[in-house]
Amino acid sequence: MSRTYTSRTLRLISYLWMSYPASYLIYTLFPLALNLDGIIRVILSPGYWFVCFFAVIAGIGVLRIRWYGWYMFVFSNFLITYEVAYDLSHNSVGDMKTVCFFTTLGLQILVIYLIGREIRVPYFFPRIRWWESDPRYKLSVQTKLVREDKSELEGEIMDLSLGGCFIKTHSYFTPDETITLDFALFERPVRCAGHVVWRTESTVTHPKGIGVKFNTLNKETIFCLKQATQKLRKLARVYSQMSRERNWQEYLQREQRYQGKNKK
């Protein structure tokens, strides 16, 4: 069910969310200090099963790395926070309810961070500012994609990090397909292998392309990518500022023309 490249941490958290109907009851028994009557009230509560539904869906989505997984996971955590607060207020017999609530909240923030660190990366959620900007200020990196059968295709890297990249391409790739990328960053050649983990069709927010997660990189490649991504981020900020200033100037010019027409 899980992808071959998912980490142990992601799989562990996913299985925990998928087993939420049982794992939450265990959690209420010890940290939340619910007695038997309180647990029965939880089980009979429609709200508990409502949260269970979204938690299980979120666990499946994160484990299989579906487009809805991240959003559903964050949403389920909001529901779980409310569920914990309600059960502490109405069903718990413990004396440290406030401590339990903030401890639970801290654990939720931790798991959101751990999941987000693996999912919210260029190959799943590329930043769209590069291809939405004016062509005069467009940042992209041309790359050669080499398949296992040695065939070569062309693509355009739109977002890049040490973990992977998003490539704009009209060619078809299958999920988990292994490819090798050849490109240059600031005149330094880079060659690294990876596998396709995400494929998108052309939409308003995403161009047609693939997300590639890099395999283990050597120290030289890591150093090159780290320096290049830092430079690219700085250039992106500069070009974004230039674009905003240009748009502001165009707005002022339109206002001046509009006011001139009104005076006439």
TORZATI-935605 format. One record per atom (N, C-alpha, C): residue in three letters; x, y, z. Coordinates in steps of 0.02 Angstrom, whole numbers, padded with zeros to 5 digits, always signed. Example, Ala and Ser with C-alpha at 12.3 -4.5 7.8 and 13.67 -1.06 7.14 Angstrom:
ALA+00660-00284+00390;ALA+00615-00225+00390;ALA+00660-00165+00390;SER+00642-00112+00354;SER+00684-00053+00357;SER+00645+00002+00394;
***
This chain:
MET+00041-00060+00000;MET+00000+00000+00000;MET+00043+00063+00000;SER+00098+00063+00038;SER+00141+00122+00042;SER+00190+00122-00017;ARG+00217+00181-00032;ARG+00266+00187-00085;ARG+00334+00162-00059;THR+00377+00142-00104;THR+00442+00114-00084;THR+00488+00167-00054;TYR+00476+00230-00069;TYR+00521+00283-00046;TYR+00495+00319+00016;THR+00439+00298+00044;THR+00414+00330+00105;THR+00457+00310+00164;SER+00468+00357+00209;SER+00511+00345+00267;SER+00474+00304+00320;ARG+00512+00278+00367;ARG+00482+00240+00422;ARG+00438+00285+00465;THR+00460+00346+00475;THR+00420+00393+00515;THR+00353+00406+00483;LEU+00352+00417+00417;LEU+00289+00430+00383;LEU+00244+00368+00386;ARG+00272+00309+00377;ARG+00230+00249+00381;ARG+00203+00238+00451;LEU+00244+00251+00502;LEU+00222+00242+00571;LEU+00164+00289+00588;ILE+00171+00352+00570;ILE+00118+00400+00584;ILE+00055+00383+00544;SER+00064+00362+00482;SER+00007+00344+00440;SER-00032+00285+00471;TYR+00004+00234+00492;TYR-00030+00176+00523;TYR-00064+00196+00588;LEU-00034+00242+00624;LEU-00065+00265+00686;LEU-00131+00301+00672;TRP-00131+00341+00619;TRP-00194+00377+00601;TRP-00245+00329+00572;MET-00223+00279+00535;MET-00270+00230+00508;MET-00302+00188+00562;SER-00266+00179+00617;SER-00294+00140+00673;SER-00324+00186+00726;TYR-00341+00247+00707;TYR-00365+00297+00755;TYR-00424+00272+00798;PRO-00473+00236+00771;PRO-00528+00213+00814;PRO-00504+00174+00875;ALA-00450+00137+00868;ALA-00424+00099+00926;ALA-00370+00138+00963;SER-00326+00171+00926;SER-00270+00206+00958;SER-00294+00264+01001;TYR-00348+00298+00979;TYR-00372+00354+01019;TYR-00402+00329+01085;LEU-00437+00272+01082;LEU-00465+00245+01144;LEU-00410+00226+01194;ILE-00355+00199+01168;ILE-00297+00184+01212;ILE-00268+00248+01240;TYR-00266+00300+01199;TYR-00239+00364+01222;TYR-00284+00395+01275;THR-00350+00388+01268;THR-00395+00417+01318;THR-00391+00378+01384;LEU-00373+00315+01380;LEU-00370+00274+01441;LEU-00313+00294+01487;PHE-00257+00312+01457;PHE-00198+00328+01498;PHE-00183+00403+01503;PRO-00159+00436+01451;PRO-00143+00508+01459;PRO-00203+00552+01478;LEU-00261+00539+01447;LEU-00319+00581+01460;LEU-00358+00561+01523;ALA-00342+00504+01550;ALA-00372+00481+01613;ALA-00448+00476+01610;LEU-00474+00441+01560;LEU-00546+00428+01557;LEU-00560+00361+01591;ASN-00613+00359+01629;ASN-00632+00295+01659;ASN-00676+00256+01609;LEU-00702+00198+01631;LEU-00740+00156+01586;LEU-00803+00191+01561;ASP-00837+00227+01606;ASP-00897+00264+01585;ASP-00881+00317+01532;GLY-00824+00351+01542;GLY-00804+00402+01494;GLY-00788+00373+01427;ILE-00754+00315+01425;ILE-00737+00283+01362;ILE-00800+00261+01326;ILE-00849+00236+01363;ILE-00912+00215+01332;ILE-00948+00275+01301;ARG-00946+00332+01337;ARG-00978+00392+01309;ARG-00942+00415+01245;VAL-00876+00406+01244;VAL-00839+00424+01184;VAL-00860+00380+01126;ILE-00864+00315+01138;ILE-00881+00267+01085;ILE-00951+00280+01058;LEU-00997+00300+01102;LEU-01066+00313+01081;LEU-01075+00382+01051;SER-01023+00423+01052;SER-01029+00491+01026;SER-01022+00492+00950;PRO-01068+00523+00914;PRO-01062+00529+00840;PRO-00999+00568+00820;GLY-00981+00617+00862;GLY-00922+00657+00846;GLY-00858+00616+00843;TYR-00854+00565+00886;TYR-00795+00521+00886;TYR-00789+00484+00820;TRP-00843+00458+00795;TRP-00842+00421+00732;TRP-00832+00468+00672;PHE-00855+00530+00679;PHE-00842+00580+00628;PHE-00767+00593+00622;VAL-00734+00602+00679;VAL-00662+00613+00679;VAL-00625+00550+00654;CYS-00649+00492+00674;CYS-00619+00429+00652;CYS-00618+00424+00576;PHE-00673+00443+00545;PHE-00678+00438+00472;PHE-00624+00479+00438;PHE-00617+00542+00458;PHE-00568+00586+00427;PHE-00497+00566+00445;ALA-00486+00540+00506;ALA-00419+00519+00525;ALA-00396+00459+00483;VAL-00441+00411+00473;VAL-00423+00352+00433;VAL-00409+00373+00360;ILE-00451+00416+00332;ILE-00441+00440+00264;ILE-00374+00477+00259;ALA-00358+00517+00310;ALA-00295+00553+00310;ALA-00236+00505+00313;GLY-00241+00454+00354;GLY-00187+00405+00359;GLY-00175+00369+00293;ILE-00229+00349+00259;ILE-00222+00316+00194;ILE-00192+00364+00142;GLY-00215+00426+00142;GLY-00190+00475+00094;GLY-00117+00490+00103;VAL-00095+00496+00166;VAL-00024+00509+00180;VAL+00018+00449+00163;LEU-00005+00389+00181;LEU+00034+00329+00167;LEU+00044+00318+00093;ARG-00008+00330+00054;ARG-00003+00320-00018;ARG+00019+00383-00055;ILE+00029+00437-00016;ILE+00051+00502-00042;ILE+00005+00524-00099;ARG-00058+00532-00082;ARG-00107+00559-00128;ARG-00111+00634-00121;TRP-00140+00667-00171;TRP-00142+00740-00171;TRP-00181+00767-00111;TYR-00231+00729-00087;TYR-00273+00753-00032;TYR-00243+00736+00036;GLY-00190+00695+00038;GLY-00164+00670+00102;GLY-00144+00725+00150;TRP-00105+00774+00126;TRP-00080+00827+00171;TRP-00137+00869+00198;TYR-00183+00890+00156;TYR-00238+00932+00178;TYR-00284+00895+00226;MET-00298+00832+00210;MET-00340+00792+00254;MET-00306+00780+00321;PHE-00240+00772+00320;PHE-00203+00760+00382;PHE-00207+00821+00428;VAL-00197+00880+00400;VAL-00201+00942+00440;VAL-00272+00951+00466;PHE-00322+00939+00424;PHE-00392+00946+00445;PHE-00408+00897+00501;SER-00385+00835+00495;SER-00399+00785+00547;SER-00368+00805+00613;ASN-00311+00839+00611;ASN-00280+00861+00673;ASN-00320+00915+00708;PHE-00352+00958+00670;PHE-00397+01008+00700;PHE-00455+00972+00735;LEU-00482+00922+00701;LEU-00537+00884+00731;LEU-00515+00847+00794;ILE-00455+00819+00792;ILE-00429+00783+00850;ILE-00418+00830+00909;THR-00394+00890+00895;THR-00384+00939+00948;THR-00450+00954+00983;TYR-00503+00964+00944;TYR-00569+00977+00973;TYR-00593+00916+01013;GLU-00583+00857+00985;GLU-00604+00795+01019;GLU-00569+00788+01087;VAL-00505+00801+01088;VAL-00466+00796+01151;VAL-00491+00847+01201;ALA-00501+00909+01178;ALA-00524+00962+01224;ALA-00593+00945+01252;TYR-00637+00918+01210;TYR-00704+00900+01233;TYR-00702+00843+01284;ASP-00662+00792+01270;ASP-00659+00734+01315;ASP-00626+00752+01381;LEU-00577+00797+01379;LEU-00546+00819+01441;LEU-00595+00858+01484;SER-00637+00896+01452;SER-00685+00938+01489;SER-00745+00899+01515;HIS-00768+00849+01477;HIS-00830+00816+01495;HIS-00822+00744+01520;ASN-00768+00711+01500;ASN-00763+00640+01516;ASN-00703+00621+01560;SER-00654+00664+01564;SER-00593+00646+01601;SER-00604+00655+01677;VAL-00571+00611+01714;VAL-00572+00614+01787;VAL-00503+00632+01815;GLY-00457+00652+01770;GLY-00390+00669+01791;GLY-00385+00738+01822;ASP-00328+00752+01853;ASP-00317+00817+01886;ASP-00271+00863+01847;MET-00244+00838+01791;MET-00196+00878+01752;MET-00222+00887+01680;LYS-00282+00912+01675;LYS-00314+00917+01609;LYS-00278+00967+01564;THR-00258+01023+01592;THR-00224+01074+01552;THR-00158+01049+01526;VAL-00120+01015+01569;VAL-00056+00987+01548;VAL-00066+00935+01493;CYS-00117+00893+01501;CYS-00131+00841+01451;CYS-00150+00872+01384;PHE-00189+00926+01386;PHE-00210+00958+01324;PHE-00151+00987+01286;PHE-00109+01024+01321;PHE-00052+01056+01287;PHE+00002+01006+01267;THR+00007+00951+01305;THR+00053+00897+01284;THR+00028+00865+01219;THR-00037+00853+01216;THR-00066+00825+01155;THR-00058+00873+01096;LEU-00068+00937+01109;LEU-00060+00987+01056;LEU+00012+00988+01032;GLY+00059+00983+01078;GLY+00130+00982+01058;GLY+00147+00921+01016;LEU+00118+00864+01033;LEU+00130+00803+00993;LEU+00101+00811+00923;GLN+00043+00842+00919;GLN+00012+00853+00853;GLN+00055+00899+00810;ILE+00080+00952+00839;ILE+00124+00998+00802;ILE+00186+00961+00777;LEU+00212+00916+00819;LEU+00271+00877+00800;LEU+00256+00832+00740;VAL+00201+00796+00742;VAL+00186+00750+00686;VAL+00170+00788+00622;ILE+00137+00847+00629;ILE+00125+00888+00570;ILE+00191+00910+00539;TYR+00238+00929+00582;TYR+00304+00949+00557;TYR+00339+00892+00522;LEU+00337+00832+00552;LEU+00372+00774+00524;LEU+00341+00754+00457;ILE+00274+00754+00453;ILE+00241+00737+00391;ILE+00253+00791+00338;GLY+00247+00853+00359;GLY+00257+00909+00312;GLY+00326+00911+00284;ARG+00376+00893+00325;ARG+00445+00894+00301;ARG+00457+00846+00244;GLU+00419+00791+00242;GLU+00427+00741+00189;GLU+00380+00753+00131;ILE+00321+00779+00144;ILE+00271+00787+00091;ILE+00274+00856+00058;ARG+00280+00908+00098;ARG+00280+00975+00070;ARG+00349+00992+00043;VAL+00365+00964-00013;VAL+00430+00972-00046;VAL+00417+00986-00120;PRO+00468+01009-00157;PRO+00456+01028-00227;PRO+00423+00975-00270;TYR+00438+00911-00258;TYR+00411+00862-00304;TYR+00338+00846-00290;PHE+00310+00868-00234;PHE+00238+00860-00222;PHE+00201+00927-00225;PHE+00231+00979-00199;PHE+00199+01045-00197;PHE+00247+01098-00224;PRO+00259+01098-00289;PRO+00306+01147-00317;PRO+00280+01218-00310;ARG+00326+01264-00301;ARG+00307+01334-00299;ARG+00294+01358-00370;ILE+00237+01390-00379;ILE+00216+01407-00447;ILE+00240+01476-00468;ARG+00274+01512-00425;ARG+00292+01581-00442;ARG+00339+01584-00503;TRP+00380+01532-00513;TRP+00428+01535-00567;TRP+00395+01534-00636;TRP+00344+01492-00645;TRP+00315+01489-00712;TRP+00255+01536-00719;GLU+00233+01569-00665;GLU+00180+01619-00671;GLU+00209+01689-00681;SER+00274+01697-00670;SER+00304+01763-00676;SER+00313+01783-00749;ASP+00327+01845-00759;ASP+00339+01871-00825;ASP+00399+01835-00857;PRO+00395+01819-00922;PRO+00451+01784-00954;PRO+00518+01820-00947;ARG+00516+01887-00939;ARG+00578+01923-00930;ARG+00611+01908-00864;TYR+00572+01884-00815;TYR+00599+01871-00749;TYR+00590+01797-00730;LYS+00587+01755-00781;LYS+00572+01685-00768;LYS+00636+01646-00750;LEU+00631+01605-00698;LEU+00686+01563-00676;LEU+00670+01490-00691;SER+00714+01457-00725;SER+00704+01385-00738;SER+00771+01356-00759;VAL+00775+01290-00755;VAL+00837+01255-00771;VAL+00821+01200-00821;GLN+00852+01202-00879;GLN+00842+01150-00929;GLN+00878+01086-00906;THR+00846+01029-00916;THR+00876+00966-00894;THR+00863+00911-00946;LYS+00908+00863-00948;LYS+00900+00804-00990;LYS+00878+00746-00945;LEU+00826+00712-00966;LEU+00800+00655-00927;LEU+00818+00590-00963;VAL+00857+00549-00930;VAL+00879+00486-00959;VAL+00842+00429-00926;ARG+00805+00390-00966;ARG+00767+00334-00939;ARG+00812+00272-00934;GLU+00784+00219-00905;GLU+00823+00158-00896;GLU+00842+00126-00962;ASP+00802+00137-01015;ASP+00819+00109-01080;ASP+00866+00154-01119;LYS+00896+00204-01085;LYS+00945+00251-01113;LYS+00915+00303-01159;SER+00850+00303-01167;SER+00819+00355-01208;SER+00821+00422-01170;GLU+00828+00476-01208;GLU+00836+00543-01178;GLU+00778+00588-01197;LEU+00756+00627-01148;LEU+00702+00675-01157;LEU+00723+00741-01127;GLU+00688+00794-01146;GLU+00703+00860-01120;GLU+00649+00881-01071;GLY+00670+00920-01021;GLY+00623+00946-00972;GLY+00648+01012-00944;GLU+00608+01042-00900;GLU+00624+01107-00872;GLU+00611+01104-00797;ILE+00664+01110-00757;ILE+00657+01109-00684;ILE+00627+01175-00661;MET+00570+01170-00626;MET+00535+01230-00603;MET+00544+01244-00529;ASP+00560+01194-00490;ASP+00573+01203-00419;ASP+00621+01148-00397;LEU+00667+01166-00353;LEU+00723+01121-00339;LEU+00742+01125-00266;SER+00761+01069-00237;SER+00787+01066-00168;SER+00836+01008-00164;LEU+00863+00997-00105;LEU+00910+00941-00095;LEU+00874+00874-00099;GLY+00809+00873-00088;GLY+00772+00811-00089;GLY+00745+00791-00156;GLY+00732+00839-00200;GLY+00704+00823-00265;GLY+00686+00886-00303;CYS+00647+00878-00356;CYS+00630+00935-00398;CYS+00565+00921-00435;PHE+00536+00974-00462;PHE+00478+00967-00506;PHE+00500+00986-00576;ILE+00483+00944-00625;ILE+00505+00954-00693;ILE+00445+00962-00739;LYS+00444+01016-00775;LYS+00392+01028-00825;LYS+00410+00989-00888;THR+00368+00943-00907;THR+00379+00902-00966;THR+00313+00876-00993;HIS+00310+00868-01058;HIS+00249+00841-01089;HIS+00255+00766-01101;SER+00312+00737-01085;SER+00322+00665-01094;SER+00287+00626-01039;TYR+00271+00564-01053;TYR+00235+00522-01005;TYR+00285+00481-00965;PHE+00276+00481-00899;PHE+00317+00440-00854;PHE+00270+00403-00806;THR+00289+00342-00789;THR+00249+00302-00743;THR+00272+00315-00672;PRO+00227+00309-00623;PRO+00247+00316-00552;PRO+00301+00266-00534;ASP+00349+00288-00493;ASP+00405+00247-00469;ASP+00457+00232-00524;GLU+00449+00263-00582;GLU+00498+00252-00635;GLU+00565+00284-00617;THR+00619+00250-00629;THR+00686+00275-00613;THR+00713+00314-00673;ILE+00738+00374-00661;ILE+00768+00415-00713;ILE+00831+00448-00687;THR+00872+00472-00733;THR+00933+00508-00716;THR+00929+00578-00746;LEU+00946+00628-00707;LEU+00943+00697-00729;LEU+01013+00724-00743;ASP+01020+00759-00799;ASP+01082+00793-00817;ASP+01065+00866-00828;PHE+01093+00910-00786;PHE+01080+00981-00794;PHE+01139+01020-00766;ALA+01138+01085-00775;ALA+01192+01128-00752;ALA+01163+01184-00709;LEU+01195+01198-00653;LEU+01175+01252-00608;LEU+01232+01301-00601;PHE+01223+01361-00628;PHE+01275+01412-00626;PHE+01341+01384-00653;GLU+01334+01353-00712;GLU+01390+01325-00750;GLU+01424+01266-00716;ARG+01392+01236-00667;ARG+01419+01176-00635;ARG+01375+01117-00654;PRO+01403+01067-00687;PRO+01362+01009-00708;PRO+01340+00967-00649;VAL+01278+00943-00653;VAL+01249+00901-00600;VAL+01218+00840-00633;ARG+01233+00782-00606;ARG+01203+00720-00630;ARG+01179+00681-00569;CYS+01115+00666-00566;CYS+01089+00630-00508;CYS+01030+00586-00530;ALA+01022+00531-00495;ALA+00968+00484-00510;ALA+00911+00494-00461;GLY+00852+00475-00482;GLY+00793+00480-00439;GLY+00737+00439-00469;HIS+00679+00444-00438;HIS+00621+00409-00465;HIS+00560+00454-00462;VAL+00515+00442-00509;VAL+00455+00484-00516;VAL+00407+00467-00459;VAL+00388+00518-00421;VAL+00342+00507-00366;VAL+00276+00544-00375;TRP+00272+00586-00426;TRP+00213+00628-00434;TRP+00206+00646-00508;ARG+00145+00645-00532;ARG+00133+00661-00602;ARG+00071+00705-00605;THR+00076+00762-00638;THR+00019+00808-00642;THR+00002+00823-00715;GLU-00061+00836-00727;GLU-00083+00860-00791;GLU-00085+00936-00788;SER-00090+00968-00844;SER-00090+01041-00846;SER-00154+01068-00814;THR-00145+01110-00763;THR-00201+01143-00729;THR-00185+01216-00718;VAL-00229+01251-00684;VAL-00218+01322-00670;VAL-00158+01331-00624;THR-00150+01287-00575;THR-00098+01295-00524;THR-00035+01253-00538;HIS-00040+01203-00582;HIS+00017+01161-00596;HIS+00023+01149-00671;PRO+00084+01156-00698;PRO+00093+01137-00768;PRO+00098+01061-00773;LYS+00096+01035-00833;LYS+00103+00964-00842;LYS+00176+00945-00829;GLY+00186+00896-00786;GLY+00254+00876-00770;GLY+00257+00821-00718;ILE+00316+00811-00691;ILE+00328+00757-00643;ILE+00368+00783-00583;GLY+00356+00752-00526;GLY+00398+00764-00468;GLY+00448+00708-00461;VAL+00510+00725-00451;VAL+00564+00676-00446;VAL+00597+00681-00378;LYS+00599+00626-00342;LYS+00633+00622-00278;LYS+00703+00593-00291;PHE+00754+00629-00269;PHE+00822+00607-00281;PHE+00839+00545-00240;ASN+00881+00502-00268;ASN+00910+00448-00229;ASN+00968+00475-00188;THR+01005+00432-00156;THR+01061+00455-00114;THR+01111+00493-00156;LEU+01128+00554-00135;LEU+01174+00597-00171;LEU+01243+00596-00139;ASN+01294+00605-00180;ASN+01362+00610-00152;ASN+01373+00680-00124;LYS+01427+00688-00087;LYS+01440+00752-00052;LYS+01449+00809-00100;GLU+01482+00796-00156;GLU+01494+00850-00205;GLU+01428+00876-00234;THR+01382+00829-00250;THR+01317+00850-00278;THR+01276+00887-00226;ILE+01277+00863-00164;ILE+01241+00897-00110;ILE+01266+00968-00102;PHE+01332+00977-00102;PHE+01362+01044-00094;PHE+01341+01089-00151;CYS+01343+01062-00213;CYS+01324+01101-00271;CYS+01250+01122-00269;LEU+01206+01074-00251;LEU+01135+01089-00248;LEU+01119+01139-00193;LYS+01154+01133-00136;LYS+01141+01178-00081;LYS+01159+01250-00100;GLN+01217+01259-00131;GLN+01237+01326-00152;GLN+01190+01353-00206;ALA+01172+01310-00254;ALA+01130+01333-00309;ALA+01060+01352-00286;THR+01030+01312-00241;THR+00963+01328-00218;THR+00961+01393-00178;GLN+01015+01407-00141;GLN+01018+01470-00105;GLN+01021+01529-00154;LYS+01061+01522-00207;LYS+01066+01575-00257;LYS+00999+01584-00294;LEU+00967+01528-00310;LEU+00903+01532-00345;LEU+00850+01566-00303;ARG+00850+01552-00237;ARG+00801+01584-00193;ARG+00812+01660-00192;LYS+00876+01680-00189;LYS+00891+01752-00188;LYS+00869+01784-00254;LEU+00883+01751-00310;LEU+00861+01778-00374;LEU+00786+01782-00379;ALA+00752+01731-00352;ALA+00679+01731-00354;ALA+00650+01790-00315;ARG+00681+01805-00257;ARG+00657+01862-00217;ARG+00669+01927-00255;VAL+00727+01933-00287;VAL+00743+01994-00324;VAL+00695+02003-00382;TYR+00684+01950-00420;TYR+00639+01954-00478;TYR+00567+01966-00457;SER+00548+01937-00400;SER+00480+01948-00375;SER+00471+02021-00356;GLN+00522+02051-00325;GLN+00519+02122-00307;GLN+00515+02165-00369;MET+00554+02148-00420;MET+00552+02185-00483;MET+00484+02181-00515;SER+00454+02122-00512;SER+00388+02112-00542;SER+00335+02153-00505;ARG+00339+02154-00437;ARG+00291+02194-00399;ARG+00299+02268-00413;GLU+00361+02292-00419;GLU+00372+02362-00433;GLU+00345+02381-00503;ARG+00356+02336-00551;ARG+00331+02349-00618;ARG+00255+02351-00618;ASN+00223+02304-00582;ASN+00150+02304-00579;ASN+00124+02367-00545;TRP+00159+02391-00494;TRP+00139+02452-00459;TRP+00145+02513-00505;GLN+00198+02515-00544;GLN+00207+02570-00591;GLN+00152+02570-00644;GLU+00135+02510-00669;GLU+00081+02505-00718;GLU+00015+02526-00688;TYR+00004+02511-00625;TYR-00058+02532-00591;TYR-00061+02608-00586;LEU-00005+02639-00567;LEU-00005+02711-00561;LEU-00016+02745-00629;GLN+00013+02717-00681;GLN+00002+02745-00747;GLN-00071+02740-00769;ARG-00103+02685-00754;ARG-00174+02678-00770;ARG-00216+02728-00731;GLU-00199+02738-00667;GLU-00236+02786-00626;GLU-00228+02857-00653;GLN-00167+02873-00676;GLN-00156+02940-00703;GLN-00196+02950-00767;ARG-00197+02899-00810;ARG-00236+02905-00872;ARG-00311+02910-00856;TYR-00334+02872-00806;TYR-00404+02874-00787;TYR-00423+02943-00760;GLN-00381+02970-00716;GLN-00396+03036-00688;GLN-00393+03090-00741;GLY-00348+03082-00791;GLY-00343+03131-00845;GLY-00406+03132-00887;LYS-00436+03073-00899;LYS-00497+03069-00938;LYS-00554+03101-00899;ASN-00557+03092-00833;ASN-00610+03121-00793;ASN-00607+03197-00792;LYS-00547+03225-00793;LYS-00540+03298-00793;LYS-00567+03328-00858;LYS-00557+03290-00913;LYS-00581+03315-00976;LYS-00658+03313-00979;
***
